[in-house]
Each structure stands twice: as C-alpha cells, then as structure tokens.
C-alpha cells in the first residue's frame, strides 16, 4: 500500500493498516486485537430501540416531555452510528 490516497481494499485491512501498532500483540501468546464492529453494531441497535421505545412510553405519561426529546436525540445518534458501522463493514473492515 504505497499510495495513501487510493481506497483501501479488503486485503489491505487483512494485512493491517500502516502505522498501526498493537502493543499487546504477541504478549503471552495472545492473538492480535480485533475490531469490535459487530459488538458496536449490536449495542447501537439495542440503544436505538430502547431510546425510541422509552421516548414513546414517556410521551404516554403526564410527565414533562423534555426527557422524551432527550431519548429521541439519543436514538437518532444511535441510528447514525448504525449507518457508520454498516458502511465500515461494507467496506471490508474486520470485526
């Protein structure tokens, strides 16, 4: 990978990115660290569902609406994170 401006391929991610150093690689026979994209995907999906359902449930009460708005904002942030993760996984990043 000599040209830093060209798009990265799946093989580039499999070989490892330039200037990446895992200080724990090889310690005690440990495997190299891997990206946790799948875990992040599951947690973002869970957060989006919980925040949207919690916000809708909050709106059904006689309490102030600002906590529901906060939950909807958190849900929107989780949805944006889902899109970012899906793009990274489609690009071929491991994890």
N, CA, C and O of each residue as an XYZ file, in Angstrom:
380
protein
N       0.842     -1.164      0.000
C       0.000      0.000      0.000
C       0.893      1.235      0.000
O       1.155      1.824      1.049
N       1.349      1.614     -1.168
C       2.279      2.731     -1.262
C       1.578      4.061     -1.458
O       2.096      5.089     -1.022
N       0.422      4.078     -2.096
C      -0.300      5.321     -2.350
C      -1.331      5.553     -1.241
O      -2.312      4.814     -1.159
N      -1.131      6.561     -0.388
C      -2.073      6.767      0.719
C      -3.432      7.305      0.271
O      -4.381      7.289      1.055
N      -3.547      7.777     -0.966
C      -4.805      8.370     -1.426
C      -5.747      7.367     -2.082
O      -6.914      7.684     -2.310
N      -5.267      6.167     -2.390
C      -6.151      5.207     -3.041
C      -7.063      4.554     -2.006
O      -6.682      4.417     -0.843
N      -8.266      4.150     -2.422
C      -9.180      3.488     -1.476
C      -8.597      2.162     -0.987
O      -7.918      1.452     -1.729
N      -8.876      1.852      0.259
C      -8.360      0.598      0.824
C      -9.239     -0.563      0.412
O     -10.453     -0.425      0.265
N      -8.604     -1.712      0.227
C      -9.332     -2.923     -0.158
C      -9.425     -3.852      1.047
O      -8.847     -3.590      2.102
N     -10.165     -4.943      0.864
C     -10.269     -5.934      1.949
C      -8.901     -6.514      2.295
O      -8.625     -6.798      3.460
N      -8.048     -6.690      1.296
C      -6.718     -7.237      1.535
C      -5.878     -6.292      2.386
O      -5.079     -6.732      3.212
N      -6.068     -4.977      2.177
C      -5.327     -4.008      2.989
C      -5.715     -4.138      4.457
O      -4.857     -4.080      5.338
N      -7.005     -4.312      4.719
C      -7.446     -4.466      6.104
C      -6.980     -5.797      6.680
O      -6.675     -5.885      7.870
N      -6.923     -6.828      5.849
C      -6.471     -8.135      6.327
C      -4.982     -8.091      6.695
O      -4.561     -8.725      7.662
N      -4.192     -7.345      5.924
C      -2.760     -7.221      6.209
C      -2.498     -6.310      7.401
O      -1.478     -6.446      8.077
N      -3.402     -5.396      7.657
C      -3.198     -4.410      8.721
C      -2.928     -3.053      8.113
O      -2.297     -2.938      7.062
N      -3.404     -2.046      8.777
C      -3.241     -0.696      8.270
C      -1.857     -0.162      8.610
O      -1.269     -0.569      9.613
N      -1.324      0.751      7.785
C       0.001      1.297      8.079
C      -0.028      2.126      9.359
O      -1.041      2.736      9.702
N       1.087      2.133     10.043
C       1.262      2.874     11.286
C       0.373      2.360     12.408
O       0.196      3.051     13.412
N      -0.188      1.166     12.264
C      -0.975      0.592     13.355
C      -0.048     -0.273     14.182
O       0.658     -1.138     13.664
N      -0.066     -0.023     15.468
C       0.763     -0.808     16.373
C      -0.092     -1.287     17.527
O      -0.703     -0.489     18.238
N      -0.128     -2.582     17.704
C      -0.858     -3.169     18.819
C       0.157     -3.548     19.888
O       0.877     -4.534     19.727
N       0.230     -2.788     20.972
C       1.263     -3.064     21.980
C       1.070     -4.405     22.692
O       2.006     -4.913     23.310
N      -0.134     -4.985     22.614
C      -0.364     -6.257     23.302
C      -0.192     -7.454     22.373
O      -0.327     -8.593     22.820
N       0.100     -7.228     21.104
C       0.225     -8.339     20.151
C       1.394     -9.230     20.546
O       2.517     -8.759     20.723
N       1.118    -10.502     20.681
C       2.160    -11.470     20.970
C       2.489    -11.633     22.442
O       3.289    -12.504     22.783
N       1.917    -10.846     23.321
C       2.201    -10.996     24.746
C       1.540    -12.266     25.266
O       0.322    -12.419     25.171
N       2.307    -13.139     25.794
C       1.771    -14.363     26.369
C       1.051    -15.238     25.349
O       0.178    -16.023     25.721
N       1.397    -15.118     24.084
C       0.758    -15.915     23.044
C      -0.626    -15.420     22.673
O      -1.397    -16.155     22.055
N      -0.958    -14.182     23.039
C      -2.275    -13.635     22.747
C      -2.414    -13.332     21.265
O      -1.457    -12.942     20.596
N      -3.616    -13.520     20.775
C      -3.887    -13.180     19.376
C      -3.928    -11.664     19.229
O      -4.191    -10.958     20.202
N      -3.671    -11.152     18.020
C      -3.745     -9.702     17.817
C      -5.160     -9.185     18.089
O      -6.147     -9.893     17.893
N      -5.230     -7.960     18.535
C      -6.525     -7.356     18.832
C      -7.346     -7.210     17.555
O      -6.794     -6.962     16.483
N      -8.659     -7.363     17.670
C      -9.559     -7.226     16.528
C     -10.539     -6.098     16.798
O     -10.799     -5.732     17.945
N     -11.066     -5.566     15.730
C     -12.071     -4.516     15.851
C     -13.354     -5.115     16.411
O     -13.668     -6.278     16.160
N     -14.078     -4.328     17.155
C     -15.325     -4.788     17.761
C     -16.522     -4.178     17.045
O     -17.469     -3.728     17.690
N     -16.485     -4.160     15.709
C     -17.570     -3.537     14.959
C     -18.897     -4.262     15.164
O     -19.942     -3.619     15.265
N     -18.869     -5.574     15.226
C     -20.120     -6.313     15.385
C     -20.732     -6.035     16.755
O     -21.945     -5.858     16.864
N     -19.914     -5.995     17.793
C     -20.412     -5.659     19.127
C     -20.966     -4.239     19.135
O     -22.019     -3.982     19.718
N     -20.261     -3.328     18.493
C     -20.735     -1.944     18.421
C     -22.055     -1.863     17.664
O     -22.925     -1.067     18.017
N     -22.213     -2.684     16.623
C     -23.455     -2.726     15.855
C     -24.615     -3.197     16.738
O     -25.692     -2.601     16.718
N     -24.398     -4.247     17.499
C     -25.449     -4.782     18.372
C     -25.820     -3.767     19.455
O     -27.000     -3.563     19.739
N     -24.816     -3.137     20.055
C     -25.100     -2.168     21.113
C     -25.814     -0.929     20.575
O     -26.692     -0.386     21.246
N     -25.452     -0.477     19.383
C     -26.128      0.688     18.801
C     -27.575      0.349     18.457
O     -28.468      1.171     18.663
N     -27.815     -0.857     17.934
C     -29.186     -1.258     17.623
C     -30.018     -1.342     18.906
O     -31.161     -0.887     18.938
N     -29.446     -1.919     19.952
C     -30.142     -2.012     21.233
C     -30.440     -0.616     21.776
O     -31.549     -0.356     22.244
N     -29.462      0.278     21.716
C     -29.658      1.637     22.203
C     -30.731      2.379     21.425
O     -31.530      3.108     22.012
N     -30.756      2.199     20.106
C     -31.770      2.881     19.290
C     -33.168      2.391     19.664
O     -34.083      3.198     19.830
N     -33.339      1.086     19.796
C     -34.656      0.530     20.124
C     -35.107      0.976     21.513
O     -36.247      1.401     21.696
N     -34.209      0.877     22.485
C     -34.566      1.251     23.859
C     -34.902      2.736     23.952
O     -35.865      3.114     24.620
N     -34.114      3.579     23.285
C     -34.365      5.024     23.364
C     -35.672      5.408     22.686
O     -36.424      6.223     23.220
N     -35.958      4.839     21.524
C     -37.204      5.183     20.830
C     -38.413      4.672     21.612
O     -39.387      5.402     21.795
N     -38.354      3.430     22.069
C     -39.482      2.898     22.842
C     -39.644      3.626     24.173
O     -40.766      3.877     24.613
N     -38.529      3.964     24.813
C     -38.600      4.719     26.058
C     -39.178      6.111     25.849
O     -39.960      6.595     26.667
N     -38.790      6.753     24.748
C     -39.336      8.070     24.450
C     -40.819      8.022     24.153
O     -41.575      8.889     24.590
N     -41.237      7.004     23.407
C     -42.670      6.861     23.121
C     -43.454      6.552     24.396
O     -44.559      7.059     24.593
N     -42.877      5.723     25.252
C     -43.528      5.415     26.523
C     -43.615      6.634     27.422
O     -44.605      6.828     28.128
N     -42.581      7.450     27.392
C     -42.583      8.670     28.211
C     -43.647      9.653     27.737
O     -44.287     10.328     28.544
N     -43.829      9.727     26.411
C     -44.845     10.641     25.878
C     -46.256     10.226     26.285
O     -47.164     11.057     26.292
N     -46.449      8.963     26.622
C     -47.763      8.481     27.028
C     -48.116      8.821     28.461
O     -49.200      8.471     28.928
N     -47.229      9.492     29.163
C     -47.498      9.858     30.558
C     -47.804     11.350     30.652
O     -47.740     12.071     29.656
N     -48.136     11.803     31.854
C     -48.411     13.221     32.091
C     -47.171     13.974     32.556
O     -47.270     15.107     33.028
N     -46.007     13.350     32.425
C     -44.754     13.973     32.864
C     -44.256     14.955     31.795
O     -44.761     14.946     30.673
N     -43.280     15.794     32.126
C     -42.737     16.738     31.136
C     -42.175     16.000     29.916
O     -41.735     14.855     30.022
N     -42.195     16.664     28.765
C     -41.783     15.993     27.518
C     -40.293     16.076     27.238
O     -39.809     15.368     26.354
N     -39.541     16.915     27.955
C     -38.136     17.057     27.612
C     -37.330     15.764     27.762
O     -36.415     15.553     26.967
N     -37.615     14.879     28.738
C     -36.856     13.613     28.764
C     -37.128     12.748     27.525
O     -36.236     12.041     27.056
N     -38.346     12.801     27.001
C     -38.644     12.041     25.786
C     -37.846     12.592     24.613
O     -37.350     11.830     23.783
N     -37.723     13.907     24.544
C     -36.926     14.522     23.472
C     -35.474     14.102     23.584
O     -34.833     13.818     22.572
N     -34.942     14.057     24.803
C     -33.561     13.614     25.013
C     -33.397     12.168     24.556
O     -32.403     11.830     23.912
N     -34.362     11.317     24.883
C     -34.292      9.913     24.450
C     -34.346      9.804     22.930
O     -33.633      8.986     22.348
N     -35.178     10.615     22.277
C     -35.239     10.587     20.817
C     -33.927     11.066     20.195
O     -33.509     10.544     19.161
N     -33.280     12.043     20.805
C     -31.974     12.503     20.301
C     -30.941     11.397     20.447
O     -30.156     11.161     19.529
N     -30.932     10.720     21.582
C     -30.013      9.591     21.761
C     -30.310      8.472     20.760
O     -29.391      7.841     20.239
N     -31.572      8.234     20.499
C     -31.945      7.238     19.489
C     -31.455      7.628     18.102
O     -30.998      6.775     17.341
N     -31.546      8.909     17.771
C     -31.056      9.379     16.470
C     -29.542      9.224     16.376
O     -29.020      8.863     15.321
N     -28.840      9.492     17.461
C     -27.386      9.306     17.468
C     -27.045      7.835     17.261
O     -26.098      7.516     16.542
N     -27.800      6.942     17.879
C     -27.561      5.504     17.703
C     -27.812      5.079     16.260
O     -27.092      4.229     15.736
N     -28.821      5.656     15.610
C     -29.099      5.326     14.209
C     -27.963      5.811     13.313
O     -27.573      5.114     12.376
N     -27.428      7.002     13.592
C     -26.278      7.493     12.814
C     -25.092      6.560     13.011
O     -24.378      6.258     12.055
N     -24.873      6.100     14.237
C     -23.793      5.148     14.498
C     -24.012      3.848     13.730
O     -23.056      3.268     13.215
N     -25.255      3.387     13.646
C     -25.551      2.178     12.864
C     -25.158      2.368     11.397
O     -24.600      1.458     10.783
N     -25.442      3.529     10.843
C     -25.094      3.793      9.441
C     -23.579      3.794      9.257
O     -23.069      3.232      8.288
N     -22.863      4.421     10.178
C     -21.401      4.460     10.089
C     -20.818      3.051     10.174
O     -19.925      2.701      9.402
N     -21.313      2.258     11.093
C     -20.818      0.890     11.257
C     -21.123      0.064     10.011
O     -20.267     -0.687      9.546
N     -22.324      0.193      9.468
C     -22.686     -0.574      8.270
C     -21.785     -0.205      7.094
O     -21.386     -1.079      6.323
N     -21.464      1.075      6.950
C     -20.566      1.486      5.863
C     -19.168      0.908      6.058
O     -18.538      0.469      5.096
N     -18.679      0.906      7.302
C     -17.346      0.356      7.557
C     -17.315     -1.148      7.296
O     -16.351     -1.659      6.724
N     -18.366     -1.859      7.712
C     -18.392     -3.304      7.465
C     -18.534     -3.608      5.974
O     -17.949     -4.572      5.481
N     -19.307     -2.794      5.255
C     -19.442     -2.992      3.807
C     -18.131     -2.725      3.082
O     -17.860     -3.311      2.033
N     -17.329     -1.848      3.642
C     -16.021     -1.530      3.054
C     -15.036     -2.668      3.244
O     -14.023     -2.743      2.548
N     -15.331     -3.556      4.188
C     -14.491     -4.731      4.364
C     -13.656     -4.736      5.620
O     -12.766     -5.575      5.762
N     -13.914     -3.829      6.528
C     -13.131     -3.838      7.753
C     -13.492     -5.059      8.593
O     -14.665     -5.423      8.679
N     -12.513     -5.689      9.205
C     -12.799     -6.883     10.001
C     -13.486     -6.515     11.297
O     -13.414     -5.374     11.752
N     -14.154     -7.494     11.890
C     -14.742     -7.267     13.201
C     -16.173     -7.564     13.189
O     -16.841     -7.429     14.215
